Amino acid sequence: MSARGGRLTMFLPVFVTLTLGAVVGLLVVVQAQRQGAQVAEADEVATQYLSEVGTFRAEVAREVRGSRQADPGDLRRVVRKVIADPPRLGDAPAYGTERSEVWQEAVATQKTLLEPYQRLSRTLRRADAGVDYIEAARKVLGMRASDYVGSGVLSTSTPVRDRLIPAFVRALDELDAVPVPQGQQQLAGTVRGAVQYVIDQATALADSIEANRSFSFTYAEQFQTAIDAVDDYATVVEGDVTEAVNAVTDPS
């Protein structure tokens, strides 16, 4: 009995060690399964988000394409409306989010998702102000002195003082009422200077007629310089809008 007892005494610790090892191994397996499930959950949440992002981008692109010929202000309202409720990345276990590559991609996507649309919105805001000024400048630069005093020799200053000068002064006041786009003070000075030149020269013409002196003037050079400057600015505005629109409708 003692010998058998001796054998039991020898093998009992081994049996206990094996049992503990099996339990620990089982716990490790369970923990690994739980962690794997957390990573899988993070993958699933992130994958769903990225899918929603794809749908969101396609919807924004469709709306922008459909309105790209609209006035910049109208197009900006379309953009702001369609991006007002972007998809949002849901929650997932911390262990999974730290180890899921798909989750990291989703996080990076969420950080930059709205950037091209916000850039487009800012560009359209600037373009809206630019278009208003371009239209006002082209209107005043389209004026012709001959429409108010005719093209012949003037024998009286009345049409100059009563029609020509007031018309150009009103046009200049209307132009001054339109906000100058940011950074375009030099352009505004060129346009304003051309119009003021006509007013000044017309005043000198009226004075000369009244003093019975010969006087004539031309403003073609001043107006053409201003027209070219406005056209150049319009090209820049159009190019900026086109580039920003293409960035959200054809990002490739």
Accessible surface in RSA format (square Angstrom, percent):
REM  Atomic radii and reference values for relative SASA: ProtOr
REM  Chains: A
REM  Algorithm: Lee & Richards
REM  Probe-radius: 1.40
REM  Slices: 20
REM RES _ NUM      All-atoms   Total-Side   Main-Chain    Non-polar    All polar
REM                ABS   REL    ABS   REL    ABS   REL    ABS   REL    ABS   REL
RES MET A   1   184.84  95.7 142.14  94.1  42.70 101.7 121.37 103.2  63.48  84.1
RES SER A   2   103.67  87.6  81.72 109.1  21.94  50.5  58.80 125.2  44.87  62.9
RES ALA A   3    69.99  64.4  55.68  85.9  14.31  32.5  67.00  94.4   2.99   7.9
RES ARG A   4   141.53  59.4 140.49  71.6   1.04   2.5  35.81  48.9 105.73  64.1
RES GLY A   5    28.29  34.9   0.00   N/A  28.29  34.9  26.82  73.6   1.47   3.3
RES GLY A   6    31.78  39.2   0.00   N/A  31.78  39.2  30.18  82.8   1.59   3.6
RES ARG A   7   127.77  53.6 126.96  64.7   0.81   1.9  53.68  73.4  74.09  44.9
RES LEU A   8   121.94  67.9 119.45  85.5   2.49   6.3 120.55  84.7   1.39   3.7
RES THR A   9   100.21  71.3  89.22  90.5  10.98  26.2  70.24  94.3  29.97  45.3
RES MET A  10   133.95  69.4 116.01  76.8  17.94  42.7  96.05  81.7  37.90  50.2
RES PHE A  11   127.56  63.8 126.19  78.2   1.36   3.6 126.35  76.6   1.21   3.5
RES LEU A  12   110.33  61.4 106.30  76.1   4.02  10.1 109.76  77.1   0.57   1.5
RES PRO A  13    78.27  57.0  71.30  65.0   6.97  25.3  77.54  64.0   0.73   4.5
RES VAL A  14    81.35  53.5  78.63  71.2   2.72   6.5  81.24  70.6   0.12   0.3
RES PHE A  15   133.23  66.7 131.50  81.5   1.73   4.5 132.98  80.6   0.25   0.7
RES VAL A  16    67.62  44.5  66.62  60.3   1.00   2.4  67.62  58.8   0.00   0.0
RES THR A  17    90.19  64.1  87.00  88.2   3.18   7.6  63.41  85.2  26.78  40.5
RES LEU A  18   121.78  67.8 113.42  81.1   8.36  21.0 115.76  81.3   6.02  16.2
RES THR A  19    62.32  44.3  57.13  57.9   5.18  12.4  56.62  76.0   5.70   8.6
RES LEU A  20   106.50  59.3 106.50  76.2   0.00   0.0 106.50  74.8   0.00   0.0
RES GLY A  21    43.25  53.3   0.00   N/A  43.25  53.3  33.12  90.9  10.12  22.7
RES ALA A  22    69.32  63.7  49.19  75.9  20.13  45.8  61.56  86.7   7.76  20.6
RES VAL A  23    72.44  47.7  71.04  64.3   1.40   3.4  72.38  62.9   0.05   0.1
RES VAL A  24    85.24  56.1  85.24  77.2   0.00   0.0  85.24  74.1   0.00   0.0
RES GLY A  25    32.25  39.8   0.00   N/A  32.25  39.8  31.45  86.3   0.80   1.8
RES LEU A  26   112.68  62.8 108.05  77.3   4.63  11.6 111.15  78.1   1.53   4.1
RES LEU A  27   108.91  60.7 105.57  75.5   3.34   8.4 105.76  74.3   3.15   8.5
RES VAL A  28    91.84  60.4  88.69  80.3   3.15   7.6  91.30  79.3   0.54   1.5
RES VAL A  29    76.34  50.2  74.21  67.2   2.14   5.1  76.31  66.3   0.03   0.1
RES VAL A  30    56.82  37.4  56.21  50.9   0.61   1.5  56.21  48.8   0.61   1.7
RES GLN A  31    79.36  44.4  79.03  57.8   0.33   0.8  33.98  72.3  45.38  34.4
RES ALA A  32    56.49  51.9  45.90  70.8  10.59  24.1  48.29  68.0   8.19  21.7
RES GLN A  33   118.93  66.5 105.49  77.1  13.44  32.0  44.84  95.4  74.09  56.2
RES ARG A  34   123.36  51.8 116.48  59.4   6.88  16.4  48.03  65.6  75.32  45.7
RES GLN A  35    46.86  26.2  46.73  34.2   0.13   0.3   6.08  12.9  40.78  30.9
RES GLY A  36    39.08  48.2   0.00   N/A  39.08  48.2  32.91  90.3   6.17  13.8
RES ALA A  37    61.48  56.5  49.16  75.9  12.32  28.0  55.83  78.6   5.65  15.0
RES GLN A  38    45.65  25.5  45.23  33.1   0.42   1.0   8.50  18.1  37.15  28.2
RES VAL A  39    35.14  23.1  35.14  31.8   0.00   0.0  35.14  30.5   0.00   0.0
RES ALA A  40    56.54  52.0  48.61  75.0   7.93  18.0  52.60  74.1   3.93  10.4
RES GLU A  41    79.36  45.6  76.07  57.6   3.28   7.8  24.75  47.9  54.61  44.6
RES ALA A  42     0.00   0.0   0.00   0.0   0.00   0.0   0.00   0.0   0.00   0.0
RES ASP A  43    45.36  31.8  45.23  45.0   0.13   0.3  15.23  35.9  30.13  30.0
RES GLU A  44   125.47  72.0 118.67  89.8   6.81  16.2  44.99  87.0  80.48  65.7
RES VAL A  45    33.80  22.2  29.69  26.9   4.11   9.9  32.76  28.5   1.04   2.8
RES ALA A  46     0.00   0.0   0.00   0.0   0.00   0.0   0.00   0.0   0.00   0.0
RES THR A  47    76.89  54.7  75.56  76.6   1.33   3.2  63.56  85.4  13.33  20.1
RES GLN A  48   101.56  56.8  98.74  72.2   2.82   6.7  37.44  79.7  64.11  48.6
RES TYR A  49     2.92   1.4   1.59   0.9   1.32   3.4   2.63   2.0   0.28   0.4
RES LEU A  50    40.78  22.7  31.55  22.6   9.23  23.2  31.92  22.4   8.86  23.8
RES SER A  51    68.14  57.6  52.74  70.4  15.39  35.5  28.89  61.5  39.24  55.0
RES GLU A  52    68.18  39.1  63.23  47.8   4.95  11.8  27.67  53.5  40.51  33.1
RES VAL A  53     2.46   1.6   2.46   2.2   0.00   0.0   2.46   2.1   0.00   0.0
RES GLY A  54    38.88  48.0   0.00   N/A  38.88  48.0  32.47  89.1   6.42  14.4
RES THR A  55    95.34  67.8  87.90  89.1   7.45  17.7  67.28  90.4  28.06  42.4
RES PHE A  56    19.59   9.8  14.69   9.1   4.90  12.8  19.36  11.7   0.23   0.7
RES ARG A  57   108.53  45.6 107.14  54.6   1.38   3.3  34.58  47.3  73.95  44.8
RES ALA A  58    62.50  57.5  50.20  77.5  12.30  28.0  57.98  81.6   4.53  12.0
RES GLU A  59    66.87  38.4  63.92  48.4   2.96   7.0  32.11  62.1  34.77  28.4
RES VAL A  60     0.13   0.1   0.13   0.1   0.00   0.0   0.13   0.1   0.00   0.0
RES ALA A  61     7.85   7.2   7.85  12.1   0.00   0.0   7.85  11.1   0.00   0.0
RES ARG A  62   137.74  57.8 133.10  67.8   4.64  11.1  64.91  88.7  72.83  44.1
RES GLU A  63    52.55  30.2  50.01  37.8   2.55   6.1   7.95  15.4  44.61  36.4
RES VAL A  64     0.00   0.0   0.00   0.0   0.00   0.0   0.00   0.0   0.00   0.0
RES ARG A  65   126.60  53.2 112.84  57.5  13.76  32.8  48.28  66.0  78.32  47.5
RES GLY A  66    70.58  87.0   0.00   N/A  70.58  87.0  35.61  97.7  34.97  78.3
RES SER A  67    26.35  22.3  21.06  28.1   5.28  12.2   8.64  18.4  17.71  24.8
RES ARG A  68    79.15  33.2  63.19  32.2  15.96  38.0  19.44  26.6  59.70  36.2
RES GLN A  69   164.47  92.0 132.57  96.9  31.90  76.0  64.33 136.9 100.14  76.0
RES ALA A  70    42.05  38.7  20.19  31.2  21.86  49.7  31.00  43.7  11.04  29.3
RES ASP A  71    63.32  44.4  49.07  48.8  14.25  33.7  28.96  68.2  34.36  34.3
RES PRO A  72    19.48  14.2  18.68  17.0   0.80   2.9  19.48  16.1   0.00   0.0
RES GLY A  73     4.90   6.0   0.00   N/A   4.90   6.0   4.16  11.4   0.74   1.7
RES ASP A  74    64.07  44.9  62.13  61.8   1.94   4.6  17.06  40.1  47.01  46.9
RES LEU A  75     1.48   0.8   1.48   1.1   0.00   0.0   1.48   1.0   0.00   0.0
RES ARG A  76    52.46  22.0  52.46  26.7   0.00   0.0   4.64   6.3  47.82  29.0
RES ARG A  77   149.15  62.6 142.55  72.7   6.60  15.7  71.92  98.3  77.23  46.8
RES VAL A  78    41.65  27.4  37.64  34.1   4.01   9.7  40.89  35.5   0.77   2.1
RES VAL A  79     0.00   0.0   0.00   0.0   0.00   0.0   0.00   0.0   0.00   0.0
RES ARG A  80   130.37  54.7 122.70  62.5   7.67  18.3  22.68  31.0 107.69  65.3
RES LYS A  81   170.36  83.1 153.74  94.3  16.62  39.6 103.01  92.7  67.35  71.7
RES VAL A  82    30.63  20.2  14.03  12.7  16.60  40.0  20.57  17.9  10.06  27.3
RES ILE A  83    19.54  11.1  16.15  12.0   3.39   8.2  16.15  11.6   3.39   9.2
RES ALA A  84    74.88  68.9  43.04  66.4  31.85  72.4  52.30  73.6  22.59  59.8
RES ASP A  85   113.52  79.5  95.82  95.4  17.70  41.9  33.35  78.5  80.17  80.0
RES PRO A  86    18.37  13.4  15.90  14.5   2.47   9.0  15.90  13.1   2.47  15.3
RES PRO A  87    22.48  16.4   8.02   7.3  14.46  52.6  19.08  15.8   3.40  21.1
RES ARG A  88   156.05  65.5 137.50  70.1  18.55  44.2  65.60  89.7  90.44  54.8
RES LEU A  89    26.43  14.7   5.49   3.9  20.94  52.6   5.49   3.9  20.94  56.4
RES GLY A  90    36.65  45.2   0.00   N/A  36.65  45.2  30.65  84.1   6.00  13.4
RES ASP A  91   135.38  94.8 116.99 116.4  18.39  43.5  37.67  88.7  97.71  97.4
RES ALA A  92    23.43  21.5   0.00   0.0  23.43  53.3   5.10   7.2  18.34  48.6
RES PRO A  93    37.78  27.5  25.79  23.5  11.98  43.6  36.91  30.5   0.86   5.4
RES ALA A  94    69.76  64.1  58.25  89.9  11.51  26.2  61.58  86.7   8.18  21.7
RES TYR A  95    63.82  29.8  58.34  33.2   5.49  14.3  37.29  28.0  26.54  32.7
RES GLY A  96     0.00   0.0   0.00   N/A   0.00   0.0   0.00   0.0   0.00   0.0
RES THR A  97    21.27  15.1  20.50  20.8   0.77   1.8   9.55  12.8  11.72  17.7
RES GLU A  98   119.74  68.7  89.83  68.0  29.91  71.2  39.88  77.1  79.86  65.2
RES ARG A  99   125.61  52.7  98.41  50.2  27.20  64.8  42.90  58.6  82.70  50.1
RES SER A 100     1.81   1.5   0.00   0.0   1.81   4.2   1.81   3.9   0.00   0.0
RES GLU A 101   151.84  87.2 141.04 106.7  10.79  25.7  56.27 108.8  95.57  78.0
RES VAL A 102    47.53  31.3  46.62  42.2   0.91   2.2  47.53  41.3   0.00   0.0
RES TRP A 103    28.15  11.3  28.15  13.6   0.00   0.0  18.97  10.1   9.18  14.9
RES GLN A 104    89.51  50.1  84.38  61.7   5.13  12.2  43.90  93.4  45.62  34.6
RES GLU A 105    99.26  57.0  90.80  68.7   8.46  20.2  36.34  70.3  62.92  51.4
RES ALA A 106     0.00   0.0   0.00   0.0   0.00   0.0   0.00   0.0   0.00   0.0
RES VAL A 107    40.73  26.8  40.70  36.8   0.03   0.1  40.70  35.4   0.03   0.1
RES ALA A 108    57.40  52.8  52.06  80.3   5.34  12.2  55.06  77.5   2.35   6.2
RES THR A 109    20.39  14.5  15.30  15.5   5.08  12.1   6.55   8.8  13.83  20.9
RES GLN A 110    77.05  43.1  63.53  46.4  13.52  32.2  21.88  46.6  55.17  41.8
RES LYS A 111   159.04  77.6 128.14  78.6  30.91  73.6  81.41  73.3  77.63  82.7
RES THR A 112    64.83  46.1  61.07  61.9   3.76   9.0  45.83  61.6  19.00  28.7
RES LEU A 113     5.08   2.8   3.81   2.7   1.27   3.2   4.03   2.8   1.05   2.8
RES LEU A 114    46.44  25.9  44.78  32.0   1.66   4.2  44.78  31.4   1.66   4.5
RES GLU A 115    82.95  47.6  81.06  61.3   1.89   4.5  25.30  48.9  57.65  47.1
RES PRO A 116    33.27  24.3  31.96  29.1   1.31   4.8  32.06  26.5   1.21   7.5
RES TYR A 117     6.82   3.2   6.82   3.9   0.00   0.0   0.33   0.2   6.49   8.0
RES GLN A 118    78.94  44.1  77.24  56.4   1.70   4.0  19.93  42.4  59.01  44.8
RES ARG A 119   111.50  46.8 111.38  56.8   0.12   0.3  46.51  63.6  64.98  39.4
RES LEU A 120     0.00   0.0   0.00   0.0   0.00   0.0   0.00   0.0   0.00   0.0
RES SER A 121    10.23   8.6  10.23  13.7   0.00   0.0   6.92  14.7   3.31   4.6
RES ARG A 122   105.51  44.3 105.51  53.8   0.00   0.0  37.93  51.8  67.58  41.0
RES THR A 123     8.66   6.2   8.10   8.2   0.56   1.3   2.41   3.2   6.26   9.5
RES LEU A 124     0.00   0.0   0.00   0.0   0.00   0.0   0.00   0.0   0.00   0.0
RES ARG A 125   114.30  48.0 110.90  56.5   3.40   8.1  48.29  66.0  66.02  40.0
RES ARG A 126   121.66  51.1 114.66  58.4   7.00  16.7  58.35  79.7  63.31  38.4
RES ALA A 127     3.50   3.2   1.34   2.1   2.16   4.9   3.14   4.4   0.36   1.0
RES ASP A 128    43.14  30.2  43.14  42.9   0.00   0.0   2.77   6.5  40.37  40.3
RES ALA A 129    41.11  37.8  33.38  51.5   7.73  17.6  39.88  56.2   1.23   3.3
RES GLY A 130     0.00   0.0   0.00   N/A   0.00   0.0   0.00   0.0   0.00   0.0
RES VAL A 131    33.51  22.1  33.37  30.2   0.14   0.3  33.51  29.1   0.00   0.0
RES ASP A 132    71.72  50.2  66.51  66.2   5.20  12.3  16.50  38.8  55.22  55.1
RES TYR A 133     3.03   1.4   3.03   1.7   0.00   0.0   1.97   1.5   1.06   1.3
RES ILE A 134     9.81   5.6   9.81   7.3   0.00   0.0   9.81   7.1   0.00   0.0
RES GLU A 135   108.51  62.3  99.51  75.3   9.00  21.4  41.22  79.7  67.30  54.9
RES ALA A 136    21.61  19.9  11.80  18.2   9.81  22.3  18.28  25.7   3.33   8.8
RES ALA A 137     0.00   0.0   0.00   0.0   0.00   0.0   0.00   0.0   0.00   0.0
RES ARG A 138   112.27  47.1 102.36  52.2   9.91  23.6  45.89  62.7  66.38  40.2
RES LYS A 139   148.04  72.2 131.25  80.5  16.78  40.0  97.76  88.0  50.27  53.6
RES VAL A 140     3.96   2.6   3.17   2.9   0.79   1.9   3.96   3.4   0.00   0.0
RES LEU A 141     2.86   1.6   1.98   1.4   0.88   2.2   2.35   1.7   0.51   1.4
RES GLY A 142    47.91  59.1   0.00   N/A  47.91  59.1  27.14  74.5  20.77  46.5
RES MET A 143    28.04  14.5  21.98  14.5   6.06  14.4  24.34  20.7   3.70   4.9
RES ARG A 144   104.88  44.0 104.75  53.4   0.14   0.3  39.54  54.0  65.34  39.6
RES ALA A 145    12.08  11.1  12.08  18.6   0.00   0.0  12.08  17.0   0.00   0.0
RES SER A 146    56.92  48.1  45.14  60.2  11.78  27.1  26.24  55.9  30.68  43.0
RES ASP A 147   108.93  76.3  71.55  71.2  37.37  88.4  24.01  56.5  84.91  84.7
RES TYR A 148    63.71  29.7  59.35  33.8   4.36  11.4  34.08  25.6  29.63  36.5
RES VAL A 149    26.70  17.6  13.46  12.2  13.23  31.9  16.19  14.1  10.50  28.5
RES GLY A 150    40.91  50.5   0.00   N/A  40.91  50.5  30.99  85.0   9.93  22.2
RES SER A 151   112.18  94.8  71.76  95.8  40.42  93.1  41.95  89.3  70.23  98.4
RES GLY A 152    58.61  72.3   0.00   N/A  58.61  72.3  39.78 109.2  18.83  42.2
RES VAL A 153   153.90 101.3 120.32 108.9  33.58  80.9 125.83 109.3  28.07  76.1
RES LEU A 154    41.84  23.3  24.29  17.4  17.55  44.1  25.26  17.7  16.58  44.6
RES SER A 155   109.12  92.2  74.05  98.8  35.07  80.8  51.47 109.6  57.66  80.8
RES THR A 156    63.50  45.2  60.12  60.9   3.38   8.1  49.88  67.0  13.62  20.6
RES SER A 157    12.43  10.5  10.65  14.2   1.79   4.1   0.00   0.0  12.43  17.4
RES THR A 158    71.23  50.7  66.64  67.6   4.59  10.9  44.21  59.4  27.02  40.8
RES PRO A 159    14.26  10.4  14.26  13.0   0.00   0.0  14.26  11.8   0.00   0.0
RES VAL A 160     0.17   0.1   0.17   0.2   0.00   0.0   0.17   0.1   0.00   0.0
RES ARG A 161    86.38  36.3  74.44  37.9  11.94  28.4  40.85  55.8  45.52  27.6
RES ASP A 162    93.23  65.3  70.14  69.8  23.10  54.6  22.43  52.8  70.80  70.6
RES ARG A 163   123.22  51.7 118.20  60.3   5.02  11.9  53.35  72.9  69.87  42.3
RES LEU A 164     2.39   1.3   2.39   1.7   0.00   0.0   2.39   1.7   0.00   0.0
RES ILE A 165    26.06  14.8  26.01  19.4   0.05   0.1  26.06  18.8   0.00   0.0
RES PRO A 166    39.17  28.5  33.09  30.2   6.08  22.1  38.99  32.2   0.18   1.1
RES ALA A 167     5.90   5.4   2.55   3.9   3.36   7.6   3.16   4.5   2.74   7.3
RES PHE A 168     0.16   0.1   0.16   0.1   0.00   0.0   0.16   0.1   0.00   0.0
RES VAL A 169    57.93  38.1  57.83  52.4   0.10   0.2  57.92  50.3   0.01   0.0
RES ARG A 170   139.91  58.7 138.40  70.6   1.51   3.6  63.92  87.4  75.99  46.1
RES ALA A 171    12.66  11.6   8.67  13.4   3.99   9.1  10.70  15.1   1.96   5.2
RES LEU A 172     7.70   4.3   7.70   5.5   0.00   0.0   7.70   5.4   0.00   0.0
RES ASP A 173    85.24  59.7  77.57  77.2   7.66  18.1  26.18  61.6  59.05  58.9
RES GLU A 174    98.62  56.6  91.31  69.1   7.31  17.4  47.15  91.2  51.47  42.0
RES LEU A 175     6.99   3.9   4.00   2.9   2.99   7.5   5.31   3.7   1.68   4.5
RES ASP A 176    73.19  51.3  41.36  41.2  31.83  75.3  30.51  71.8  42.68  42.6
RES ALA A 177    82.03  75.4  47.25  72.9  34.77  79.1  58.28  82.1  23.75  62.9
RES VAL A 178    31.93  21.0  29.01  26.3   2.93   7.1  30.08  26.1   1.85   5.0
RES PRO A 179   103.83  75.7  90.94  82.9  12.89  46.8 102.84  84.9   0.98   6.1
RES VAL A 180    60.35  39.7  38.99  35.3  21.36  51.5  38.99  33.9  21.35  57.9
RES PRO A 181     6.96   5.1   4.11   3.8   2.84  10.3   6.96   5.7   0.00   0.0
RES GLN A 182   165.91  92.8 136.45  99.7  29.45  70.1  52.24 111.2 113.67  86.2
RES GLY A 183    58.46  72.1   0.00   N/A  58.46  72.1  32.10  88.1  26.36  59.0
RES GLN A 184    46.98  26.3  46.21  33.8   0.77   1.8   1.13   2.4  45.86  34.8
RES GLN A 185   116.90  65.4 107.87  78.8   9.04  21.5  65.31 139.0  51.59  39.1
RES GLN A 186   158.17  88.4 144.29 105.5  13.88  33.0  57.09 121.5 101.08  76.7
RES LEU A 187    12.67   7.1   7.29   5.2   5.38  13.5  10.76   7.6   1.91   5.1
RES ALA A 188    14.49  13.3  13.73  21.2   0.76   1.7  13.98  19.7   0.51   1.4
RES GLY A 189    43.47  53.6   0.00   N/A  43.47  53.6  33.94  93.2   9.53  21.3
RES THR A 190    44.98  32.0  31.56  32.0  13.42  32.0  20.44  27.4  24.55  37.1
RES VAL A 191     0.00   0.0   0.00   0.0   0.00   0.0   0.00   0.0   0.00   0.0
RES ARG A 192    99.63  41.8  99.63  50.8   0.00   0.0  36.83  50.3  62.80  38.1
RES GLY A 193    38.21  47.1   0.00   N/A  38.21  47.1  31.84  87.4   6.37  14.3
RES ALA A 194     3.98   3.7   0.99   1.5   2.99   6.8   2.36   3.3   1.62   4.3
RES VAL A 195     0.00   0.0   0.00   0.0   0.00   0.0   0.00   0.0   0.00   0.0
RES GLN A 196    56.82  31.8  56.82  41.5   0.00   0.0  27.38  58.3  29.44  22.3
RES TYR A 197    66.44  31.0  63.01  35.9   3.43   8.9  42.99  32.3  23.46  28.9
RES VAL A 198     0.02   0.0   0.02   0.0   0.00   0.0   0.02   0.0   0.00   0.0
RES ILE A 199    16.10   9.2  15.93  11.9   0.16   0.4  16.10  11.6   0.00   0.0
RES ASP A 200    72.00  50.4  64.71  64.4   7.30  17.3  22.39  52.7  49.61  49.5
RES GLN A 201    42.85  24.0  42.85  31.3   0.00   0.0   0.00   0.0  42.85  32.5
RES ALA A 202     0.00   0.0   0.00   0.0   0.00   0.0   0.00   0.0   0.00   0.0
RES THR A 203    50.17  35.7  50.17  50.9   0.00   0.0  42.06  56.5   8.10  12.2
RES ALA A 204    34.43  31.7  28.51  44.0   5.93  13.5  33.31  46.9   1.13   3.0
RES LEU A 205    22.99  12.8  22.99  16.4   0.00   0.0  22.99  16.1   0.00   0.0
RES ALA A 206     0.00   0.0   0.00   0.0   0.00   0.0   0.00   0.0   0.00   0.0
RES ASP A 207    62.62  43.9  58.24  58.0   4.38  10.4  20.16  47.4  42.46  42.3
RES SER A 208     6.00   5.1   6.00   8.0   0.00   0.0   0.00   0.0   6.00   8.4
RES ILE A 209    31.77  18.1  17.15  12.8  14.62  35.2  20.15  14.5  11.61  31.5
RES GLU A 210   102.65  58.9  63.96  48.4  38.69  92.1  42.04  81.3  60.61  49.5
RES ALA A 211    51.13  47.0  22.57  34.8  28.56  65.0  34.26  48.3  16.87  44.7
RES ASN A 212   143.80  99.2 118.65 114.7  25.15  60.6  29.36  70.7 114.44 110.6
RES ARG A 213   142.14  59.7 128.10  65.3  14.04  33.4  64.47  88.1  77.66  47.1
RES SER A 214   121.01 102.3  82.01 109.4  39.00  89.8  54.16 115.3  66.85  93.7
RES PHE A 215    73.18  36.6  49.36  30.6  23.81  62.0  55.71  33.8  17.47  50.0
RES SER A 216    99.23  83.8  76.07 101.5  23.15  53.3  42.77  91.1  56.45  79.1
RES PHE A 217    50.12  25.1  14.18   8.8  35.94  93.5  25.14  15.2  24.99  71.5
RES THR A 218    97.99  69.7  91.34  92.6   6.65  15.8  78.70 105.7  19.29  29.2
RES TYR A 219    32.00  14.9  31.40  17.9   0.60   1.6  24.74  18.6   7.26   8.9
RES ALA A 220    67.43  62.0  58.09  89.6   9.34  21.2  64.55  90.9   2.88   7.6
RES GLU A 221   134.51  77.2 124.97  94.5   9.54  22.7  47.90  92.7  86.61  70.7
RES GLN A 222    57.50  32.2  51.17  37.4   6.33  15.1  25.30  53.9  32.20  24.4
RES PHE A 223     6.33   3.2   6.33   3.9   0.00   0.0   6.33   3.8   0.00   0.0
RES GLN A 224    93.63  52.4  93.05  68.0   0.58   1.4  40.89  87.0  52.75  40.0
RES THR A 225    75.39  53.6  69.60  70.6   5.79  13.8  53.20  71.5  22.19  33.5
RES ALA A 226     0.00   0.0   0.00   0.0   0.00   0.0   0.00   0.0   0.00   0.0
RES ILE A 227    47.58  27.1  47.03  35.0   0.54   1.3  47.58  34.3   0.00   0.0
RES ASP A 228    68.47  48.0  66.78  66.5   1.69   4.0  24.15  56.8  44.32  44.2
RES ALA A 229    29.82  27.4  20.97  32.4   8.86  20.1  26.56  37.4   3.26   8.6
RES VAL A 230     0.26   0.2   0.26   0.2   0.00   0.0   0.26   0.2   0.00   0.0
RES ASP A 231    55.90  39.2  54.20  53.9   1.71   4.0  22.72  53.5  33.19  33.1
RES ASP A 232    94.78  66.4  91.97  91.5   2.81   6.6  27.58  64.9  67.20  67.0
RES TYR A 233    24.51  11.4  20.30  11.6   4.20  10.9  17.69  13.3   6.82   8.4
RES ALA A 234    19.03  17.5  15.55  24.0   3.48   7.9  16.11  22.7   2.92   7.7
RES THR A 235    94.34  67.1  89.77  91.0   4.57  10.9  65.38  87.8  28.96  43.8
RES VAL A 236    86.92  57.2  80.31  72.7   6.61  15.9  86.57  75.2   0.35   0.9
RES VAL A 237    15.07   9.9  14.21  12.9   0.86   2.1  15.07  13.1   0.00   0.0
RES GLU A 238   121.62  69.8 116.71  88.3   4.91  11.7  40.06  77.5  81.56  66.6
RES GLY A 239    36.98  45.6   0.00   N/A  36.98  45.6  32.82  90.1   4.16   9.3
RES ASP A 240    64.19  45.0  60.50  60.2   3.68   8.7  11.67  27.5  52.52  52.4
RES VAL A 241    23.64  15.6  23.64  21.4   0.00   0.0  23.64  20.5   0.00   0.0
RES THR A 242    57.88  41.2  56.55  57.3   1.32   3.1  40.15  53.9  17.73  26.8
RES GLU A 243   127.48  73.2 120.32  91.0   7.16  17.1  48.05  92.9  79.44  64.9
RES ALA A 244     8.54   7.8   4.36   6.7   4.17   9.5   8.21  11.6   0.33   0.9
RES VAL A 245     2.26   1.5   2.26   2.0   0.00   0.0   2.26   2.0   0.00   0.0
RES ASN A 246    59.69  41.2  59.39  57.4   0.30   0.7  17.55  42.2  42.14  40.7
RES ALA A 247    37.92  34.9  22.64  34.9  15.28  34.8  30.98  43.6   6.94  18.4
RES VAL A 248     8.57   5.6   0.00   0.0   8.57  20.6   3.34   2.9   5.23  14.2
RES THR A 249     8.57   6.1   3.19   3.2   5.38  12.8   0.95   1.3   7.62  11.5
RES ASP A 250    91.70  64.2  80.83  80.5  10.87  25.7  20.23  47.6  71.47  71.3
RES PRO A 251   112.62  82.1  78.94  72.0  33.68 122.4  82.33  68.0  30.29 188.2
RES SER A 252   136.31 115.2  66.32  88.5  69.99 161.2  71.26 151.7  65.05  91.1
END  Absolute sums over single chains surface
CHAIN  1 A    15457.6      12956.9       2500.7       8877.1       6580.4
END  Absolute sums over all chains
TOTAL         15457.6      12956.9       2500.7       8877.1       6580.4
